[in-house]
């Protein structure tokens, strides 16, 4: 046993406490998204047995292999794509994920709009913002974010409900969370996916509605 239930309980308790003491205490408690990418099967089963419902995966195929049978077995699971999406995998992704958090460029948004219809499983999307303007990282530049959000919502008619970001490793995350919150408020988006194992408490102080936690739940990947 990997103490997964114990870890989840500790994190949920910290989430609730931080949220209660934040300026957003009147809003719902942020969701804990367990980042299950590349984790071993027995660890994931332990999380499921502990009652965890929300999971984040990085790759379409890997997620399908892992979750196809479990979705039938465990009720009310929500699987989110939190890694980059290639345009040639859009159709597959829309048929499988509940939420896609990583719309990060016009070409991808157009492809999603082309394949999006009432029969796909994905019902809502987040736009990924590259808050640190890092060359190696996916996401829309903050300066282009308002136009891009408007384009996705109004021109492509996509159900964009929120934003996500991954702050630069060596920078204070709070300024990136504050920036994402500002962009979301300007564009009337309610959902903010921000904060990971090292900084989720900080993210909650800035209005995160979901936090993506991997190593603090599962330990480091094998």
N, CA, C and O of each residue as an XYZ file, in Angstrom:
888
protein
N       0.840     -1.205      0.000
C       0.000      0.000      0.000
C       0.876      1.256      0.000
O       1.941      1.290      0.615
N       0.407      2.266     -0.693
C       1.229      3.474     -0.866
C       0.759      4.667     -0.039
O       1.251      5.779     -0.229
N      -0.191      4.451      0.881
C      -0.732      5.560      1.698
C      -1.422      6.617      0.845
O      -1.451      7.791      1.217
N      -1.972      6.214     -0.287
C      -2.604      7.181     -1.197
C      -3.812      7.853     -0.532
O      -3.988      9.068     -0.630
N      -4.635      7.057      0.141
C      -5.836      7.621      0.802
C      -5.414      8.661      1.835
O      -5.992      9.744      1.923
N      -4.394      8.306      2.614
C      -3.871      9.222      3.640
C      -3.414     10.535      2.991
O      -3.734     11.619      3.478
N      -2.670     10.426      1.898
C      -2.175     11.617      1.183
C      -3.328     12.475      0.669
O      -3.311     13.698      0.803
N      -4.332     11.819      0.076
C      -5.495     12.551     -0.456
C      -6.230     13.280      0.676
O      -6.607     14.443      0.536
N      -6.423     12.587      1.781
C      -7.127     13.200      2.921
C      -6.376     14.429      3.441
O      -6.982     15.457      3.743
N      -5.047     14.309      3.542
C      -4.218     15.430      4.029
C      -4.339     16.621      3.079
O      -4.531     17.757      3.513
N      -4.225     16.348      1.777
C      -4.278     17.438      0.777
C      -5.661     18.099      0.778
O      -5.770     19.324      0.739
N      -6.713     17.276      0.824
C      -8.076     17.840      0.839
C      -8.290     18.716      2.071
O      -8.939     19.760      2.000
N      -7.744     18.283      3.181
C      -7.881     19.056      4.407
C      -7.137     20.400      4.280
O      -7.631     21.434      4.731
N      -5.949     20.369      3.663
C      -5.190     21.616      3.438
C      -5.916     22.524      2.450
O      -5.937     23.744      2.616
N      -6.511     21.921      1.419
C      -7.272     22.701      0.432
C      -8.424     23.425      1.134
O      -8.628     24.624      0.943
N      -9.170     22.680      1.944
C     -10.329     23.265      2.637
C      -9.924     24.383      3.590
O     -10.563     25.434      3.643
N      -8.852     24.140      4.341
C      -8.381     25.141      5.309
C      -7.908     26.413      4.595
O      -8.259     27.524      4.992
N      -7.108     26.237      3.539
C      -6.590     27.403      2.789
C      -7.742     28.178      2.165
O      -7.770     29.409      2.198
N      -8.692     27.440      1.596
C      -9.853     28.053      0.940
C     -10.692     28.856      1.956
O     -11.126     29.975      1.683
N     -10.898     28.258      3.106
C     -11.705     28.889      4.161
C     -11.093     30.214      4.616
O     -11.807     31.151      4.973
N      -9.759     30.276      4.599
C      -9.071     31.502      5.033
C      -8.754     32.457      3.886
O      -8.065     33.459      4.077
N      -9.261     32.142      2.691
C      -8.968     32.991      1.521
C     -10.103     33.980      1.280
O     -11.136     33.932      1.947
N      -9.898     34.876      0.318
C     -10.956     35.850     -0.038
C     -12.080     35.184     -0.830
O     -13.089     35.817     -1.140
N     -11.898     33.892     -1.157
C     -12.875     33.202     -2.005
C     -13.686     32.176     -1.215
O     -14.295     31.272     -1.788
N     -13.684     32.332      0.112
C     -14.315     31.343      0.997
C     -15.794     31.105      0.706
O     -16.322     30.033      1.005
N     -16.472     32.110      0.117
C     -17.908     31.948     -0.176
C     -18.149     31.087     -1.422
O     -19.264     30.614     -1.644
N     -17.118     30.889     -2.221
C     -17.225     30.072     -3.442
C     -17.003     28.602     -3.086
O     -16.507     28.299     -2.000
N     -17.372     27.667     -4.008
C     -17.153     26.244     -3.713
C     -15.663     25.923     -3.477
O     -14.774     26.596     -3.998
N     -15.427     24.888     -2.685
C     -14.052     24.449     -2.398
C     -13.411     23.957     -3.699
O     -14.051     23.223     -4.453
N     -12.148     24.348     -3.982
C     -11.485     23.904     -5.211
C     -11.425     22.372     -5.324
O     -11.268     21.666     -4.328
N     -11.553     21.887     -6.546
C     -11.478     20.444     -6.808
C     -10.021     19.988     -6.806
O      -9.124     20.702     -7.253
N      -9.816     18.792     -6.295
C      -8.492     18.177     -6.344
C      -8.423     17.265     -7.569
O      -9.117     16.251     -7.645
N      -7.574     17.643     -8.523
C      -7.363     16.816     -9.719
C      -6.098     15.981     -9.477
O      -5.000     16.528     -9.374
N      -6.258     14.674     -9.388
C      -5.106     13.793     -9.173
C      -4.415     13.555    -10.515
O      -5.008     13.007    -11.444
N      -3.158     13.974    -10.601
C      -2.417     13.831    -11.870
C      -1.872     12.407    -11.937
O      -0.863     12.069    -11.319
N      -2.581     11.587    -12.713
C      -2.275     10.149    -12.748
C      -1.347      9.758    -13.892
O      -1.004      8.584    -14.035
N      -0.939     10.720    -14.704
C      -0.082     10.395    -15.857
C       1.166      9.621    -15.414
O       1.840      9.988    -14.451
N       1.446      8.556    -16.136
C       2.647      7.740    -15.913
C       2.747      7.106    -14.526
O       3.797      6.573    -14.165
N       1.675      7.157    -13.751
C       1.716      6.493    -12.440
C       1.366      5.017    -12.609
O       0.696      4.633    -13.568
N       1.828      4.190    -11.661
C       1.576      2.756    -11.778
C       0.107      2.455    -11.507
O      -0.583      3.186    -10.797
N      -0.337      1.368    -12.091
C      -1.744      0.960    -12.031
C      -2.225      0.789    -10.582
O      -3.327      1.218    -10.240
N      -1.409      0.168     -9.742
C      -1.860     -0.090     -8.362
C      -2.044      1.195     -7.565
O      -2.903      1.266     -6.687
N      -1.233      2.217     -7.872
C      -1.396      3.513     -7.190
C      -2.718      4.172     -7.610
O      -3.431      4.747     -6.788
N      -3.018      4.075     -8.892
C      -4.262      4.676     -9.402
C      -5.480      3.966     -8.809
O      -6.456      4.608     -8.421
N      -5.409      2.639     -8.745
C      -6.506      1.859     -8.142
C      -6.708      2.279     -6.681
O      -7.838      2.415     -6.212
N      -5.606      2.479     -5.984
C      -5.690      2.896     -4.571
C      -6.398      4.258     -4.446
O      -7.200      4.474     -3.537
N      -6.083      5.162     -5.376
C      -6.745      6.483     -5.364
C      -8.243      6.330     -5.634
O      -9.066      6.991     -5.000
N      -8.586      5.456     -6.578
C     -10.001      5.212     -6.896
C     -10.731      4.619     -5.693
O     -11.851      5.018     -5.376
N     -10.088      3.671     -5.035
C     -10.688      3.039     -3.857
C     -10.844      4.042     -2.711
O     -11.701      3.880     -1.842
N     -10.005      5.075     -2.726
C     -10.109      6.126     -1.691
C     -11.214      7.130     -2.028
O     -11.467      8.065     -1.268
N     -11.870      6.925     -3.180
C     -12.998      7.794     -3.538
C     -12.635      8.980     -4.417
O     -13.473      9.850     -4.655
N     -11.389      9.028     -4.906
C     -10.982     10.132     -5.787
C     -11.733     10.041     -7.117
O     -11.796      8.972     -7.725
N     -12.301     11.160     -7.568
C     -13.152     11.169     -8.779
C     -12.539     11.923     -9.958
O     -12.871     11.646    -11.110
N     -11.646     12.873     -9.675
C     -11.122     13.738    -10.735
C      -9.664     13.376    -11.016
O      -8.840     13.321    -10.103
N      -9.356     13.132    -12.288
C      -7.997     12.746    -12.666
C      -7.527     13.536    -13.884
O      -8.319     13.882    -14.759
N      -6.230     13.813    -13.923
C      -5.635     14.546    -15.040
C      -4.624     13.674    -15.764
O      -3.771     13.046    -15.137
N      -4.724     13.639    -17.082
C      -3.802     12.843    -17.904
C      -3.145     13.732    -18.955
O      -3.697     14.760    -19.348
N      -1.963     13.323    -19.403
C      -1.190     14.131    -20.343
C      -1.306     13.713    -21.798
O      -1.140     14.532    -22.702
N      -1.591     12.438    -22.022
C      -1.606     11.931    -23.401
C      -2.895     11.190    -23.688
O      -3.433     10.486    -22.833
N      -3.375     11.359    -24.896
C      -4.671     10.796    -25.284
C      -4.652      9.268    -25.203
O      -5.501      8.664    -24.548
N      -3.673      8.647    -25.878
C      -3.655      7.185    -25.950
C      -3.451      6.527    -24.586
O      -4.122      5.558    -24.230
N      -2.506      7.085    -23.843
C      -2.218      6.556    -22.507
C      -3.474      6.619    -21.626
O      -3.776      5.686    -20.882
N      -4.185      7.724    -21.729
C      -5.403      7.910    -20.933
C      -6.472      6.899    -21.333
O      -7.139      6.322    -20.475
N      -6.633      6.684    -22.638
C      -7.648      5.734    -23.106
C      -7.348      4.328    -22.593
O      -8.239      3.624    -22.117
N      -6.077      3.932    -22.697
C      -5.693      2.590    -22.242
C      -5.970      2.417    -20.754
O      -6.439      1.368    -20.313
N      -5.672      3.459    -19.990
C      -5.825      3.364    -18.536
C      -7.279      3.427    -18.090
O      -7.686      2.682    -17.198
N      -8.066      4.309    -18.700
C      -9.369      4.654    -18.123
C     -10.584      4.030    -18.799
O     -11.668      4.034    -18.216
N     -10.439      3.498    -20.002
C     -11.616      3.006    -20.744
C     -12.464      2.049    -19.908
O     -13.684      2.206    -19.844
N     -11.836      1.059    -19.267
C     -12.618      0.091    -18.480
C     -13.013      0.663    -17.113
O     -14.075      0.337    -16.583
N     -12.156      1.515    -16.551
C     -12.436      2.056    -15.205
C     -13.644      2.997    -15.214
O     -14.371      3.095    -14.225
N     -13.848      3.682    -16.334
C     -15.002      4.594    -16.441
C     -16.301      3.799    -16.291
O     -17.286      4.297    -15.746
N     -16.289      2.551    -16.785
C     -17.476      1.691    -16.655
C     -17.624      1.208    -15.207
O     -18.733      1.061    -14.691
N     -16.492      0.971    -14.580
C     -16.462      0.334    -13.265
C     -16.737      1.306    -12.110
O     -17.465      0.982    -11.172
N     -16.140      2.503    -12.195
C     -16.276      3.490    -11.112
C     -17.204      4.615    -11.564
O     -17.055      5.163    -12.656
N     -18.141      4.940    -10.722
C     -19.151      5.954    -11.088
C     -18.611      7.387    -10.984
O     -17.738      7.682    -10.168
N     -19.155      8.267    -11.834
C     -18.922      9.717    -11.751
C     -17.459     10.141    -11.863
O     -17.062     11.148    -11.277
N     -16.671      9.398    -12.593
C     -15.281      9.822    -12.799
C     -15.253     10.984    -13.782
O     -16.077     11.063    -14.693
N     -14.298     11.879    -13.586
C     -14.084     12.956    -14.558
C     -12.608     12.925    -14.954
O     -11.722     13.098    -14.117
N     -12.365     12.701    -16.235
C     -10.990     12.627    -16.726
C     -10.707     13.878    -17.558
O     -11.431     14.196    -18.501
N      -9.635     14.576    -17.184
C      -9.280     15.825    -17.875
C      -7.969     15.658    -18.627
O      -7.051     14.986    -18.157
N      -7.892     16.272    -19.787
C      -6.613     16.342    -20.501
C      -5.893     17.603    -20.029
O      -6.384     18.717    -20.207
N      -4.710     17.406    -19.421
C      -3.965     18.559    -18.898
C      -2.604     18.692    -19.590
O      -1.769     19.505    -19.193
N      -2.398     17.878    -20.634
C      -1.153     17.963    -21.406
C      -1.442     18.489    -22.796
O      -2.606     18.618    -23.176
N      -0.397     18.798    -23.569
C      -0.592     19.358    -24.909
C      -1.343     18.402    -25.832
O      -1.170     17.185    -25.760
N      -2.168     18.966    -26.688
C      -2.970     18.167    -27.619
C      -2.527     18.436    -29.054
O      -2.474     19.582    -29.501
N      -2.208     17.351    -29.766
C      -1.848     17.489    -31.189
C      -3.140     17.536    -32.005
O      -4.141     16.918    -31.642
N      -3.103     18.275    -33.107
C      -4.333     18.432    -33.904
C      -4.829     17.086    -34.455
O      -6.034     16.891    -34.617
N      -3.905     16.161    -34.744
C      -4.346     14.865    -35.307
C      -4.975     13.938    -34.249
O      -5.466     12.857    -34.575
N      -4.953     14.376    -32.981
C      -5.564     13.560    -31.916
C      -6.863     14.188    -31.394
O      -7.448     13.699    -30.427
N      -7.304     15.264    -32.034
C      -8.461     16.018    -31.526
C      -9.730     15.156    -31.462
O     -10.437     15.144    -30.454
N      -9.999     14.442    -32.552
C     -11.233     13.645    -32.609
C     -11.263     12.601    -31.488
O     -12.279     12.416    -30.819
N     -10.134     11.928    -31.301
C      -9.986     10.927    -30.231
C     -10.215     11.564    -28.859
O     -10.937     11.030    -28.017
N      -9.577     12.721    -28.661
C      -9.652     13.412    -27.363
C     -11.090     13.827    -27.044
O     -11.555     13.659    -25.917
N     -11.786     14.368    -28.043
C     -13.166     14.826    -27.833
C     -14.106     13.669    -27.499
O     -15.117     13.848    -26.821
N     -13.754     12.483    -27.988
C     -14.579     11.308    -27.710
C     -14.303     10.692    -26.353
O     -15.007      9.777    -25.925
N     -13.270     11.198    -25.666
C     -12.851     10.519    -24.445
C     -12.843     11.382    -23.181
O     -13.329     10.947    -22.137
N     -12.295     12.600    -23.263
C     -12.128     13.429    -22.053
C     -13.397     14.207    -21.716
O     -14.147     14.612    -22.604
N     -13.624     14.407    -20.417
C     -14.750     15.243    -19.977
C     -14.423     16.718    -20.181
O     -15.275     17.506    -20.592
N     -13.157     17.080    -19.883
C     -12.702     18.466    -20.024
C     -11.322     18.462    -20.669
O     -10.469     17.643    -20.327
N     -11.112     19.379    -21.598
C      -9.776     19.585    -22.181
C      -9.303     20.951    -21.693
O      -9.948     21.970    -21.944
N      -8.162     20.960    -20.987
C      -7.689     22.197    -20.338
C      -6.636     22.935    -21.148
O      -6.143     23.973    -20.708
N      -6.278     22.423    -22.326
C      -5.051     22.918    -22.956
C      -5.225     23.430    -24.387
O      -4.419     23.110    -25.260
N      -6.262     24.213    -24.630
C      -6.333     24.905    -25.934
C      -5.274     26.004    -25.889
O      -5.350     26.918    -25.069
N      -4.289     25.903    -26.776
C      -3.122     26.796    -26.650
C      -2.700     27.482    -27.948
O      -1.672     28.158    -27.993
N      -3.506     27.306    -29.014
C      -3.145     27.956    -30.284
C      -4.351     27.912    -31.218
O      -5.266     27.104    -31.059
N      -4.314     28.820    -32.206
C      -5.459     28.970    -33.114
C      -5.723     27.707    -33.931
O      -6.873     27.308    -34.110
N      -4.663     27.084    -34.423
C      -4.821     25.884    -35.264
C      -5.573     24.783    -34.499
O      -6.444     24.112    -35.052
N      -5.226     24.615    -33.239
C      -5.885     23.602    -32.409
C      -7.344     23.979    -32.146
O      -8.234     23.134    -32.241
N      -7.579     25.236    -31.819
C      -8.953     25.702    -31.549
C      -9.850     25.472    -32.769
O     -10.996     25.043    -32.634
N      -9.314     25.763    -33.964
C     -10.082     25.566    -35.215
C     -10.417     24.092    -35.422
O     -11.536     23.750    -35.804
N      -9.445     23.228    -35.168
C      -9.636     21.783    -35.346
C     -10.681     21.257    -34.356
O     -11.516     20.423    -34.705
N     -10.622     21.751    -33.127
C     -11.615     21.345    -32.120
C     -13.007     21.796    -32.549
O     -13.971     21.037    -32.455
N     -13.100     23.039    -33.020
C     -14.403     23.575    -33.463
C     -14.962     22.754    -34.629
O     -16.169     22.530    -34.725
N     -14.068     22.314    -35.504
C     -14.480     21.525    -36.678
C     -15.082     20.176    -36.254
O     -16.047     19.701    -36.853
N     -14.496     19.571    -35.213
C     -14.922     18.233    -34.781
C     -15.967     18.265    -33.662
O     -16.557     17.240    -33.324
N     -16.187     19.457    -33.092
C     -17.071     19.566    -31.921
C     -18.536     19.473    -32.329
O     -18.975     20.150    -33.259
N     -19.291     18.627    -31.622
C     -20.738     18.534    -31.858
C     -21.409     17.982    -30.594
O     -20.740     17.721    -29.594
N     -22.716     17.810    -30.647
C     -23.461     17.374    -29.460
C     -23.110     15.963    -29.008
O     -23.373     15.591    -27.864
N     -22.517     15.179    -29.900
C     -22.246     13.776    -29.561
C     -20.890     13.537    -28.912
O     -20.622     12.431    -28.444
N     -20.022     14.557    -28.872
C     -18.698     14.327    -28.275
C     -18.824     14.301    -26.743
O     -19.780     14.828    -26.175
N     -17.844     13.682    -26.101
C     -17.887     13.569    -24.639
C     -17.458     14.876    -23.966
O     -17.991     15.256    -22.924
N     -16.486     15.555    -24.581
C     -15.982     16.804    -23.995
C     -17.061     17.887    -24.092
O     -17.528     18.219    -25.182
N     -17.440     18.420    -22.952
C     -18.487     19.445    -22.950
C     -17.946     20.834    -22.615
O     -18.646     21.831    -22.791
N     -16.698     20.904    -22.129
C     -16.151     22.230    -21.818
C     -14.632     22.249    -21.933
O     -13.963     21.217    -21.863
N     -14.111     23.469    -22.113
C     -12.695     23.662    -22.408
C     -12.101     24.789    -21.568
O     -12.791     25.720    -21.153
N     -10.794     24.668    -21.335
C     -10.017     25.754    -20.743
C      -8.991     26.196    -21.795
O      -8.597     25.420    -22.666
N      -8.576     27.441    -21.693
C      -7.487     27.940    -22.538
C      -6.234     28.019    -21.684
O      -6.261     28.530    -20.564
N      -5.131     27.506    -22.228
C      -3.863     27.555    -21.496
C      -3.140     28.865    -21.794
O      -2.900     29.208    -22.952
N      -2.798     29.585    -20.734
C      -2.081     30.863    -20.869
C      -0.629     30.663    -20.436
O      -0.357     30.130    -19.360
N       0.279     31.091    -21.274
C       1.718     30.996    -20.968
C       2.107     32.254    -20.177
O       2.679     33.195    -20.727
N       1.786     32.249    -18.885
C       1.921     33.468    -18.077
C       3.358     33.974    -17.981
O       3.589     35.164    -17.764
N       4.322     33.068    -18.145
C       5.734     33.476    -18.059
C       6.362     33.727    -19.414
O       7.567     33.961    -19.507
N       5.549     33.680    -20.482
C       6.053     33.864    -21.869
C       7.305     33.011    -22.123
O       8.287     33.485    -22.694
N       7.250     31.745    -21.689
C       8.401     30.859    -21.867
C       8.376     30.221    -23.252
O       7.359     29.681    -23.688
N       9.511     30.293    -23.928
C       9.608     29.801    -25.311
C       9.277     28.313    -25.395
O       8.617     27.871    -26.335
N       9.741     27.539    -24.401
C       9.572     26.078    -24.463
C       8.199     25.604    -23.996
O       7.897     24.412    -24.051
N       7.369     26.538    -23.538
C       6.089     26.138    -22.949
C       4.904     26.490    -23.844
O       4.898     27.515    -24.526
N       3.905     25.612    -23.822
C       2.677     25.858    -24.592
C       1.872     26.970    -23.941
O       2.094     27.330    -22.785
N       0.935     27.505    -24.710
C       0.024     28.505    -24.137
C       0.016     29.808    -24.916
O       0.950     30.136    -25.648
N      -1.074     30.535    -24.727
C      -1.254     31.832    -25.378
C      -0.516     32.895    -24.563
O      -0.555     32.886    -23.333
N       0.138     33.787    -25.246
C       0.804     34.908    -24.555
C      -0.256     35.765    -23.858
O      -1.320     36.011    -24.425
N       0.028     36.220    -22.637
C      -0.967     37.031    -21.910
C      -1.499     38.216    -22.715
O      -2.683     38.545    -22.644
N      -0.616     38.847    -23.476
C      -1.017     40.037    -24.252
C      -2.035     39.692    -25.353
O      -2.813     40.543    -25.785
N      -2.012     38.429    -25.795
C      -2.946     38.001    -26.861
C      -4.183     37.296    -26.298
O      -5.079     36.905    -27.047
N      -4.221     37.140    -24.979
C      -5.242     36.269    -24.379
C      -6.676     36.770    -24.595
O      -7.558     35.976    -24.921
N      -6.919     38.072    -24.418
C      -8.294     38.582    -24.557
C      -8.844     38.320    -25.956
O      -9.976     37.860    -26.108
N      -8.041     38.613    -26.974
C      -8.485     38.401    -28.353
C      -8.720     36.922    -28.645
O      -9.678     36.549    -29.323
N      -7.825     36.093    -28.118
C      -7.941     34.654    -28.389
C      -9.173     34.060    -27.701
O      -9.882     33.241    -28.286
N      -9.418     34.473    -26.473
C     -10.596     33.973    -25.740
C     -11.870     34.382    -26.486
O     -12.792     33.584    -26.657
N     -11.896     35.632    -26.921
C     -13.061     36.149    -27.672
C     -13.257     35.355    -28.967
O     -14.377     34.994    -29.328
N     -12.152     35.093    -29.650
C     -12.189     34.326    -30.905
C     -12.775     32.922    -30.663
O     -13.644     32.469    -31.408
N     -12.290     32.250    -29.621
C     -12.762     30.890    -29.323
C     -14.238     30.876    -28.934
O     -14.994     30.000    -29.356
N     -14.639     31.854    -28.126
C     -16.019     31.877    -27.638
C     -17.007     32.369    -28.700
O     -18.062     31.772    -28.912
N     -16.639     33.475    -29.362
C     -17.615     34.119    -30.255
C     -17.535     33.614    -31.697
O     -18.564     33.329    -32.310
N     -16.335     33.503    -32.235
C     -16.204     33.065    -33.636
C     -16.347     31.543    -33.773
O     -17.049     31.050    -34.656
N     -15.665     30.812    -32.882
C     -15.691     29.345    -32.993
C     -16.822     28.713    -32.186
O     -17.110     27.525    -32.326
N     -17.464     29.531    -31.331
C     -18.606     29.055    -30.514
C     -18.241     27.863    -29.626
O     -19.039     26.943    -29.447
N     -17.027     27.894    -29.073
C     -16.605     26.817    -28.174
C     -17.003     27.139    -26.730
O     -16.909     28.294    -26.314
N     -17.445     26.141    -25.961
C     -17.806     26.386    -24.563
C     -16.564     26.511    -23.671
O     -16.188     25.577    -22.961
N     -15.949     27.679    -23.730
C     -14.761     27.955    -22.908
C     -15.243     28.366    -21.518
O     -15.978     29.342    -21.367
N     -14.814     27.597    -20.492
C     -15.294     27.924    -19.139
C     -14.184     28.426    -18.221
O     -14.458     28.961    -17.146
N     -12.909     28.250    -18.651
C     -11.848     28.656    -17.733
C     -10.477     28.757    -18.371
O     -10.319     28.614    -19.584
N      -9.488     29.008    -17.522
C      -8.091     29.162    -17.954
C      -7.206     28.260    -17.112
O      -7.539     27.935    -15.972
N      -6.072     27.855    -17.683
C      -5.079     27.117    -16.895
C      -3.700     27.685    -17.154
O      -3.449     28.270    -18.207
N      -2.793     27.511    -16.181
C      -1.405     27.936    -16.394
C      -0.449     27.051    -15.609
O      -0.836     26.380    -14.653
N       0.809     27.065    -16.036
C       1.904     26.398    -15.325
C       2.995     27.453    -15.163
O       3.720     27.736    -16.118
N       3.126     28.044    -13.964
C       4.127     29.104    -13.786
C       5.553     28.600    -14.020
O       5.819     27.408    -13.864
N       6.478     29.503    -14.395
C       7.876     29.111    -14.554
C       8.427     28.557    -13.242
O       8.081     29.034    -12.161
N       9.279     27.556    -13.350
C       9.823     26.859    -12.171
C      10.535     27.784    -11.192
O      10.375     27.657     -9.978
N      11.322     28.716    -11.728
C      12.190     29.497    -10.838
C      11.616     30.873    -10.480
O      12.333     31.747     -9.991
N      10.318     31.052    -10.730
C       9.713     32.351    -10.390
C       8.655     32.177     -9.310
O       8.089     31.098     -9.137
N       8.403     33.254     -8.596
C       7.365     33.271     -7.561
C       6.017     32.990     -8.241
O       5.588     33.783     -9.079
N       5.330     31.874     -7.899
C       4.103     31.536     -8.633
C       2.955     32.520     -8.425
O       2.088     32.656     -9.289
N       2.948     33.218     -7.263
C       1.793     34.060     -6.950
C       1.515     35.126     -8.009
O       0.356     35.431     -8.291
N       2.580     35.702     -8.602
C       2.321     36.757     -9.612
C       1.680     36.159    -10.873
O       0.921     36.829    -11.574
N       1.997     34.890    -11.148
C       1.393     34.222    -12.312
C      -0.070     33.875    -12.038
O      -0.920     33.985    -12.921
N      -0.353     33.454    -10.798
C      -1.739     33.163    -10.427
C      -2.572     34.445    -10.437
O      -3.728     34.442    -10.859
N      -1.974     35.534     -9.969
C      -2.683     36.818     -9.957
C      -2.998     37.271    -11.378
O      -4.076     37.799    -11.650
N      -2.038     37.055    -12.281
C      -2.236     37.437    -13.692
C      -3.354     36.610    -14.320
O      -4.207     37.149    -15.026
N      -3.352     35.293    -14.062
C      -4.390     34.429    -14.638
C      -5.768     34.829    -14.115
O      -6.749     34.840    -14.859
N      -5.826     35.155    -12.827
C      -7.092     35.576    -12.223
C      -7.610     36.854    -12.888
O      -8.802     36.977    -13.172
N      -6.699     37.807    -13.135
C      -7.087     39.070    -13.794
C      -7.657     38.807    -15.192
O      -8.692     39.357    -15.567
N      -6.964     37.959    -15.952
C      -7.419     37.650    -17.320
C      -8.796     36.992    -17.270
O      -9.661     37.290    -18.093
N      -8.997     36.093    -16.301
C     -10.289     35.390    -16.199
C     -11.417     36.361    -15.851
O     -12.521     36.252    -16.384
N     -11.138     37.298    -14.965
C     -12.175     38.269    -14.569
C     -12.571     39.171    -15.732
O     -13.750     39.446    -15.954
N     -11.547     39.629    -16.477
C     -11.816     40.490    -17.645
C     -12.691     39.789    -18.674
O     -13.487     40.420    -19.369
N     -12.528     38.470    -18.759
C     -13.225     37.705    -19.806
C     -14.401     36.882    -19.270
O     -14.937     36.020    -19.966
N     -14.793     37.164    -18.023
C     -15.973     36.520    -17.410
C     -15.899     34.994    -17.457
O     -16.860     34.320    -17.827
N     -14.731     34.464    -17.071
C     -14.554     33.011    -17.000
C     -14.432     32.620    -15.528
O     -13.674     33.231    -14.776
N     -15.184     31.600    -15.128
C     -15.263     31.260    -13.699
C     -14.217     30.257    -13.220
O     -13.865     30.239    -12.041
N     -13.718     29.420    -14.139
C     -12.869     28.310    -13.703
C     -11.383     28.625    -13.888
O     -10.965     29.139    -14.925
N     -10.598     28.305    -12.858
C      -9.147     28.516    -12.928
C      -8.420     27.255    -12.481
O      -8.486     26.874    -11.312
N      -7.731     26.612    -13.411
C      -6.933     25.427    -13.091
C      -5.498     25.890    -12.896
O      -4.783     26.156    -13.861
N      -5.086     25.982    -11.639
C      -3.720     26.446    -11.362
C      -3.281     25.939     -9.995
O      -4.086     25.774     -9.078
N      -1.977     25.697     -9.888
C      -1.430     25.168     -8.657
C      -1.157     23.684     -8.766
O      -2.011     22.911     -9.200
N       0.061     23.288     -8.360
C       0.466     21.883     -8.375
C       0.978     21.514     -6.980
O       0.772     22.261     -6.024
N       1.646     20.358     -6.867
C       2.055     19.882     -5.530
C       2.781     20.944     -4.709
O       2.543     21.073     -3.508
N       3.666     21.705     -5.354
C       4.512     22.645     -4.603
C       3.831     23.976     -4.284
O       4.270     24.694     -3.386
N       2.757     24.312     -5.014
C       2.220     25.671     -4.847
C       0.686     25.753     -4.861
O       0.123     26.826     -5.080
N       0.007     24.611     -4.625
C      -1.459     24.646     -4.746
C      -2.117     25.545     -3.694
O      -3.159     26.148     -3.950
N      -1.494     25.631     -2.498
C      -2.087     26.492     -1.457
C      -2.029     27.967     -1.878
O      -2.961     28.737     -1.644
N      -0.918     28.330     -2.497
C      -0.755     29.697     -3.022
C      -1.811     29.972     -4.093
O      -2.415     31.045     -4.120
N      -2.027     28.989     -4.977
C      -3.002     29.145     -6.072
C      -4.415     29.367     -5.523
O      -5.186     30.156     -6.070
N      -4.742     28.670     -4.448
C      -6.080     28.795     -3.858
C      -6.311     30.210     -3.336
O      -7.425     30.729     -3.405
N      -5.255     30.830     -2.813
C      -5.370     32.209     -2.320
C      -5.702     33.183     -3.439
O      -6.225     34.269     -3.192
N      -5.393     32.788     -4.682
C      -5.665     33.655     -5.836
C      -6.883     33.193     -6.634
O      -7.114     33.666     -7.747
N      -7.660     32.274     -6.068
C      -8.935     31.920     -6.697
C      -8.947     30.682     -7.550
O      -9.847     30.525     -8.375
N      -7.969     29.777     -7.386
C      -7.999     28.509     -8.133
C      -9.310     27.784     -7.836
O      -9.744     27.726     -6.685
N      -9.942     27.229     -8.881
C     -11.149     26.422     -8.664
C     -10.813     24.935     -8.764
O     -11.606     24.086     -8.355
N      -9.623     24.621     -9.316
C      -9.119     23.247     -9.286
C      -7.600     23.295     -9.218
O      -6.964     24.180     -9.790
N      -7.027     22.318     -8.501
C      -5.565     22.224     -8.392
C      -5.136     20.856     -8.907
O      -5.830     19.862     -8.693
N      -3.993     20.806     -9.585
C      -3.526     19.571    -10.225
C      -2.350     19.004     -9.423
O      -1.234     19.519     -9.493
N      -2.612     17.953     -8.671
C      -1.587     17.441     -7.749
C      -1.200     16.010     -8.112
O      -2.055     15.128     -8.200
N       0.103     15.789     -8.322
C       0.596     14.458     -8.671
C       1.451     13.847     -7.587
O       1.020     12.931     -6.886
N       2.684     14.363     -7.446
C       3.654     13.720     -6.547
C       3.226     13.722     -5.078
O       3.572     12.795     -4.345
N       2.491     14.725     -4.635
C       2.055     14.742     -3.223
C       1.003     13.673     -2.934
O       0.784     13.307     -1.780
N       0.357     13.176     -3.983
C      -0.598     12.067     -3.803
C       0.099     10.727     -4.021
O       0.032      9.830     -3.181
N       0.773     10.613     -5.175
C       1.274      9.310     -5.615
C       2.749      9.060     -5.289
O       3.239      7.944     -5.458
N       3.459     10.095     -4.824
C       4.895      9.964     -4.715
C       5.482     10.184     -6.109
O       4.731     10.394     -7.061
N       6.781     10.140     -6.245
C       7.379     10.393     -7.558
C       7.178      9.197     -8.473
O       7.092      8.056     -8.019
N       7.105      9.475     -9.767
C       6.852      8.404    -10.738
C       8.012      7.411    -10.754
O       9.171      7.762    -10.537
N       7.649      6.153    -11.022
C       8.672      5.108    -11.067
C       9.643      5.371    -12.210
O      10.580      4.598    -12.413
